[in-house]
Amino acid sequence: MNKFKKLICITFVLAISLLLTACQQDPADTLADTEPATGGRIAAIRNMTNSDHTVQFFNGIISEGEAFGFTVDTFLSDGDDLRMRTLMEQALLQDYDIWIISHASEGYQYELISRAVEQGVFVTAFDSSGDMVPGVTYTSQDDRSLAMISLDDMIERAVEQGAELPVRFIALNILGMLAPFDIRHSVIEEYIEQGKIELIQMVAPSLDDLYGSVYTAISTALRRYDVGEIHGIWTATSFFLDGVIDAVQNAGRSEIVITAVDISDTEIHRMVTVPEYFSCAAVDPYVIGVVSVRLAVSKMHGLETPQTLTFPAVGIRADQLTIEDTMATLYRHFPDFGSTDIMRTPELEALRITN
């Protein structure tokens, strides 16, 4: 065989060897060799007011977004649906790769998210109402469990203090505003039918004067009901608690058991320092933000994602906390706080720039 023929044979053998090696390569290794998801833009648009909870939610999005090479812009509507719609319409003109939507309402959610998807935007929506847009993952907290945990704690503590069933209480909620609030109230209705609780007053706080409307309503109720006639106060969100706690403490009604839904640095401090505030039920808003990014980046790279995803609820009691605890330390006591393995797949991790 002459030198030319030998060269052809060697070249052929090398080509076959490389082909076989590529076929045997692990899919995750192949993905790891691709360019990471850098240079993209995320719009995080939330239909709520500014609060500790909102800050933690945005921090989760920013941290995880930057870990995949994205820049993140955050927008707040202050709970104004007209403003929320405007923010989403403006985002359609800004060439974002990913939208993370929070608390969009039924009247515009489907229309505007559909338009975003048509433009090639990858979308996840947290606690948003209305029909589901194909290709979008809709996430939510386990609202039934959030209500059950916080109501059960109120009942348990009130009975320990001498109350008999049904435990008499005041609820703070705004029905018809957000689907999660309605779901939480449905648990109250079930508990009433089961004879566990008696709802003696429903307070719908005014968002125009949140503190004042709550403080006045609770102060008035505490003057109307003597000790033993009311056992607890439950709020659909800890956002309503400022006026509640001041009214209870100013009235000297230390027998009242307060429980709520949602957690933040403010709530941790309150539970440690306010004896009447017994417990809350919550999902870490930071984790919600983190998982929202993972879902959207997975969609961008053709990885499988669910149509819906529910975050499990966690009960947090005052006696489990110390004055040194913050949102950053809750992972020491509770699962899925500070970090989570939800949507942490090998294929997605191969795209991560920083840990």
C-alpha positions as CSV (number, residue, x, y, z in Angstrom):
1,M,0.0,0.0,0.0
2,N,1.5,3.3,-1.0
3,K,1.8,6.3,1.4
4,F,-1.3,8.0,-0.1
5,K,-3.5,5.0,0.5
6,K,-2.2,4.7,4.0
7,L,-3.1,8.3,4.7
8,I,-6.6,7.8,3.5
9,C,-7.1,4.7,5.7
10,I,-5.7,6.5,8.8
11,T,-8.0,9.5,8.1
12,F,-11.0,7.1,7.7
13,V,-10.3,5.3,11.0
14,L,-9.9,8.6,12.9
15,A,-13.3,9.8,11.5
16,I,-15.1,6.7,12.6
17,S,-13.5,6.8,16.0
18,L,-14.6,10.4,16.6
19,L,-18.1,9.6,15.4
20,L,-18.4,6.7,17.8
21,T,-17.1,8.9,20.7
22,A,-19.7,11.6,20.0
23,C,-22.5,9.0,19.9
24,Q,-21.5,7.7,23.3
25,Q,-21.2,11.1,24.9
26,D,-23.6,11.9,27.8
27,P,-26.4,14.4,26.8
28,A,-25.6,16.6,29.8
29,D,-21.9,16.8,28.7
30,T,-23.0,17.8,25.2
31,L,-25.2,20.5,26.7
32,A,-22.4,21.7,29.0
33,D,-20.2,22.3,25.9
34,T,-22.8,24.7,24.4
35,E,-22.8,28.4,25.0
36,P,-24.4,29.3,28.4
37,A,-27.6,31.4,28.4
38,T,-25.7,34.7,28.5
39,G,-26.7,38.1,27.3
40,G,-30.5,37.8,27.8
41,R,-32.9,40.1,29.6
42,I,-35.6,39.4,32.1
43,A,-38.5,41.5,33.0
44,A,-40.0,40.8,36.5
45,I,-43.4,42.5,36.7
46,R,-45.3,42.3,39.9
47,N,-48.9,43.5,40.6
48,M,-48.3,44.3,44.3
49,T,-47.0,47.1,46.5
50,N,-43.4,47.2,47.8
51,S,-42.8,45.1,50.8
52,D,-40.3,42.7,52.4
53,H,-42.1,39.9,50.6
54,T,-41.7,41.7,47.2
55,V,-38.1,42.5,47.9
56,Q,-37.3,38.8,48.6
57,F,-39.2,37.7,45.5
58,F,-37.2,40.1,43.3
59,N,-33.9,39.1,45.0
60,G,-34.6,35.5,44.1
61,I,-35.1,36.4,40.4
62,I,-32.1,38.7,40.3
63,S,-29.8,36.1,42.0
64,E,-30.8,33.2,39.8
65,G,-31.1,35.3,36.7
66,E,-27.5,36.6,37.0
67,A,-26.3,33.0,37.7
68,F,-27.5,32.2,34.2
69,G,-26.0,35.3,32.7
70,F,-29.2,37.5,32.5
71,T,-29.8,41.0,33.4
72,V,-33.0,41.6,35.4
73,D,-35.3,44.6,35.4
74,T,-38.0,44.8,38.1
75,F,-41.3,46.6,37.9
76,L,-44.0,47.2,40.5
77,S,-47.6,48.3,39.8
78,D,-48.4,49.1,43.5
79,G,-51.4,46.8,43.2
80,D,-53.0,48.9,40.4
81,D,-54.3,46.7,37.6
82,L,-54.3,49.6,35.1
83,R,-50.7,50.2,35.9
84,M,-49.9,46.5,35.7
85,R,-51.4,46.3,32.2
86,T,-49.4,49.4,31.2
87,L,-46.2,47.8,32.5
88,M,-46.8,44.6,30.5
89,E,-47.6,46.6,27.4
90,Q,-44.5,48.6,27.7
91,A,-42.4,45.4,28.2
92,L,-43.7,44.1,24.9
93,L,-41.8,46.9,23.2
94,Q,-38.5,46.3,25.2
95,D,-37.1,43.2,23.6
96,Y,-37.1,41.0,26.7
97,D,-36.2,37.3,26.4
98,I,-38.1,36.3,29.6
99,W,-41.1,37.6,31.5
100,I,-41.7,36.7,35.1
101,I,-45.2,37.9,36.0
102,S,-46.7,38.1,39.5
103,H,-50.4,38.5,40.4
104,A,-51.7,39.6,37.0
105,S,-55.5,39.7,36.9
106,E,-57.9,37.9,34.7
107,G,-58.9,40.9,32.7
108,Y,-55.6,41.3,30.8
109,Q,-53.3,38.4,31.8
110,Y,-54.2,36.0,29.0
111,E,-54.2,38.7,26.3
112,L,-50.8,40.3,27.1
113,I,-49.0,37.1,28.0
114,S,-50.3,35.5,24.7
115,R,-48.8,38.5,22.8
116,A,-45.5,38.0,24.6
117,V,-45.4,34.3,23.7
118,E,-46.1,35.1,20.1
119,Q,-43.1,37.5,20.1
120,G,-40.9,34.6,21.3
121,V,-40.8,35.6,25.0
122,F,-40.6,32.8,27.6
123,V,-43.0,33.4,30.4
124,T,-43.8,32.1,33.9
125,A,-46.7,33.6,35.9
126,F,-47.0,33.5,39.7
127,D,-50.4,33.7,41.4
128,S,-52.0,35.1,38.2
129,S,-55.7,34.8,37.4
130,G,-57.6,33.7,34.2
131,D,-57.1,31.2,31.5
132,M,-53.7,29.6,30.9
133,V,-51.6,30.5,27.9
134,P,-50.1,27.4,26.2
135,G,-46.4,27.1,26.8
136,V,-46.5,29.2,30.0
137,T,-45.9,27.7,33.5
138,Y,-48.4,29.1,36.1
139,T,-47.0,28.8,39.6
140,S,-48.8,29.2,42.9
141,Q,-48.5,28.6,46.6
142,D,-50.5,25.8,48.1
143,D,-53.1,28.3,49.3
144,R,-55.3,25.6,50.9
145,S,-52.4,24.4,53.1
146,L,-51.4,28.0,53.9
147,A,-54.9,28.6,55.3
148,M,-55.2,25.3,57.0
149,I,-51.8,25.6,58.8
150,S,-52.5,29.1,60.0
151,L,-56.1,28.4,61.1
152,D,-55.1,25.1,62.8
153,D,-52.4,27.0,64.8
154,M,-54.9,29.6,65.9
155,I,-57.4,27.0,67.0
156,E,-54.8,24.9,68.8
157,R,-53.4,27.9,70.7
158,A,-56.8,29.3,71.6
159,V,-57.9,25.9,73.0
160,E,-54.7,25.7,75.0
161,Q,-55.7,29.1,76.5
162,G,-59.1,27.8,77.5
163,A,-61.3,28.4,74.5
164,E,-63.9,25.8,73.4
165,L,-64.9,24.9,69.9
166,P,-65.9,26.7,67.8
167,V,-63.1,29.2,68.2
168,R,-64.4,32.7,67.6
169,F,-62.3,34.9,65.5
170,I,-62.0,37.9,63.1
171,A,-60.7,37.4,59.6
172,L,-59.0,40.1,57.4
173,N,-59.2,39.5,53.7
174,I,-60.3,41.2,50.5
175,L,-62.4,38.7,48.5
176,G,-62.5,39.0,44.8
177,M,-59.2,40.8,44.6
178,L,-56.8,37.8,44.1
179,A,-57.6,34.2,43.5
180,P,-55.3,33.0,46.4
181,F,-57.3,35.1,48.8
182,D,-60.5,33.5,47.7
183,I,-59.0,30.0,48.0
184,R,-57.9,30.8,51.5
185,H,-61.3,32.0,52.5
186,S,-62.9,28.8,51.1
187,V,-61.0,26.9,53.9
188,I,-62.6,29.2,56.5
189,E,-66.0,28.3,55.1
190,E,-65.2,24.6,55.4
191,Y,-64.0,24.9,59.0
192,I,-67.2,26.8,59.9
193,E,-69.3,24.0,58.5
194,Q,-67.1,21.5,60.5
195,G,-67.8,23.4,63.7
196,K,-64.1,24.3,64.3
197,I,-64.4,28.1,64.1
198,E,-67.0,30.9,64.2
199,L,-66.3,33.9,62.1
200,I,-67.7,36.8,64.1
201,Q,-66.5,39.6,61.8
202,M,-64.9,39.9,58.4
203,V,-62.7,43.0,57.8
204,A,-61.9,44.1,54.2
205,P,-59.0,46.5,54.6
206,S,-58.9,49.6,52.4
207,L,-55.7,49.7,50.3
208,D,-55.9,53.5,50.2
209,D,-55.5,53.6,54.0
210,L,-54.4,50.2,55.0
211,Y,-53.1,50.8,58.5
212,G,-55.9,53.2,59.5
213,S,-58.7,51.1,58.2
214,V,-57.4,48.0,59.9
215,Y,-56.5,49.7,63.2
216,T,-60.0,51.3,63.4
217,A,-61.8,48.1,62.6
218,I,-59.9,45.9,65.0
219,S,-60.0,48.5,67.8
220,T,-63.8,48.9,67.4
221,A,-64.3,45.1,67.4
222,L,-62.2,44.7,70.6
223,R,-64.3,47.3,72.4
224,R,-67.5,45.4,71.2
225,Y,-66.3,41.9,72.3
226,D,-65.2,41.3,75.9
227,V,-62.5,38.8,76.9
228,G,-63.7,35.3,76.1
229,E,-66.0,36.5,73.3
230,I,-63.2,36.6,70.8
231,H,-60.2,34.3,70.7
232,G,-58.2,35.0,67.6
233,I,-57.5,37.2,64.6
234,W,-56.4,35.6,61.2
235,T,-55.1,37.6,58.2
236,A,-55.0,36.3,54.6
237,T,-51.7,38.1,54.3
238,S,-49.2,39.4,56.8
239,F,-49.4,42.7,54.8
240,F,-52.5,43.5,56.9
241,L,-50.8,43.0,60.3
242,D,-49.5,46.5,61.2
243,G,-52.9,47.8,62.3
244,V,-53.9,44.5,63.9
245,I,-50.9,44.2,66.2
246,D,-51.1,47.8,67.3
247,A,-54.8,47.6,68.0
248,V,-54.5,44.4,70.0
249,Q,-51.6,45.7,72.1
250,N,-53.1,49.1,72.7
251,A,-56.3,47.5,73.9
252,G,-54.3,45.2,76.3
253,R,-55.9,42.1,74.8
254,S,-53.0,39.7,75.3
255,E,-55.3,36.7,75.2
256,I,-55.9,37.2,71.4
257,V,-54.1,34.7,69.2
258,I,-52.9,36.2,65.9
259,T,-51.9,34.0,62.9
260,A,-51.3,35.0,59.3
261,V,-50.1,33.9,55.9
262,D,-46.7,35.0,54.4
263,I,-43.3,35.5,55.9
264,S,-40.7,38.3,55.8
265,D,-38.0,39.8,58.0
266,T,-40.6,42.0,59.5
267,E,-42.8,39.0,60.4
268,I,-39.9,37.1,61.9
269,H,-39.1,40.0,64.2
270,R,-42.8,40.4,65.1
271,M,-43.2,36.7,66.0
272,V,-40.2,36.9,68.3
273,T,-41.2,40.2,70.0
274,V,-45.0,40.2,69.9
275,P,-46.4,37.5,72.2
276,E,-49.9,37.5,70.6
277,Y,-48.4,36.7,67.2
278,F,-48.3,32.9,67.4
279,S,-47.5,31.7,63.9
280,C,-47.6,32.1,60.2
281,A,-47.8,29.8,57.2
282,A,-45.6,30.6,54.2
283,V,-43.5,29.8,51.2
284,D,-40.1,31.5,50.8
285,P,-40.7,34.3,48.3
286,Y,-37.0,34.1,47.4
287,V,-37.4,30.5,46.4
288,I,-40.5,31.4,44.3
289,G,-38.3,33.9,42.4
290,V,-35.5,31.4,41.9
291,V,-37.7,28.7,40.6
292,S,-39.5,31.1,38.2
293,V,-36.1,31.8,36.6
294,R,-35.3,28.1,36.3
295,L,-38.6,27.4,34.6
296,A,-38.2,30.2,32.0
297,V,-34.5,29.3,31.2
298,S,-35.6,25.7,30.8
299,K,-38.2,26.8,28.3
300,M,-35.7,28.8,26.4
301,H,-33.5,25.8,26.0
302,G,-36.2,23.4,25.0
303,L,-36.2,21.5,28.3
304,E,-39.5,20.0,29.7
305,T,-41.5,22.2,32.0
306,P,-44.9,21.7,33.7
307,Q,-48.0,23.8,32.9
308,T,-48.6,24.3,36.6
309,L,-46.3,24.2,39.7
310,T,-47.4,24.5,43.3
311,F,-45.0,25.5,46.1
312,P,-45.6,23.5,49.4
313,A,-46.5,25.5,52.5
314,V,-44.5,25.6,55.7
315,G,-45.8,26.4,59.2
316,I,-43.5,28.7,61.2
317,R,-44.2,29.3,64.9
318,A,-42.7,31.9,67.1
319,D,-41.1,29.4,69.5
320,Q,-39.1,28.0,66.6
321,L,-37.3,31.4,66.0
322,T,-34.8,33.5,67.8
323,I,-34.1,37.3,67.7
324,E,-31.1,36.6,65.4
325,D,-33.2,34.9,62.7
326,T,-33.9,36.5,59.4
327,M,-35.1,35.3,56.0
328,A,-31.5,34.4,55.3
329,T,-31.3,32.0,58.3
330,L,-34.7,30.2,58.0
331,Y,-33.1,27.4,56.0
332,R,-31.6,26.2,59.2
333,H,-35.1,25.4,60.6
334,F,-37.3,24.8,57.6
335,P,-37.1,23.0,54.2
336,D,-37.1,24.9,50.9
337,F,-36.1,28.2,52.5
338,G,-33.1,30.0,51.0
339,S,-32.6,27.3,48.4
340,T,-34.5,24.5,46.7
341,D,-34.0,21.6,44.3
342,I,-37.2,22.4,42.5
343,M,-36.5,22.5,38.7
344,R,-32.8,21.9,39.4
345,T,-32.0,19.5,36.6
346,P,-28.6,18.4,35.3
347,E,-29.3,19.8,31.9
348,L,-30.2,23.2,33.4
349,E,-27.2,23.2,35.8
350,A,-24.9,22.7,32.8
351,L,-26.0,26.2,31.6
352,R,-25.2,27.9,34.9
353,I,-22.4,30.5,34.9
354,T,-22.1,30.9,38.7
355,N,-23.2,28.7,41.6
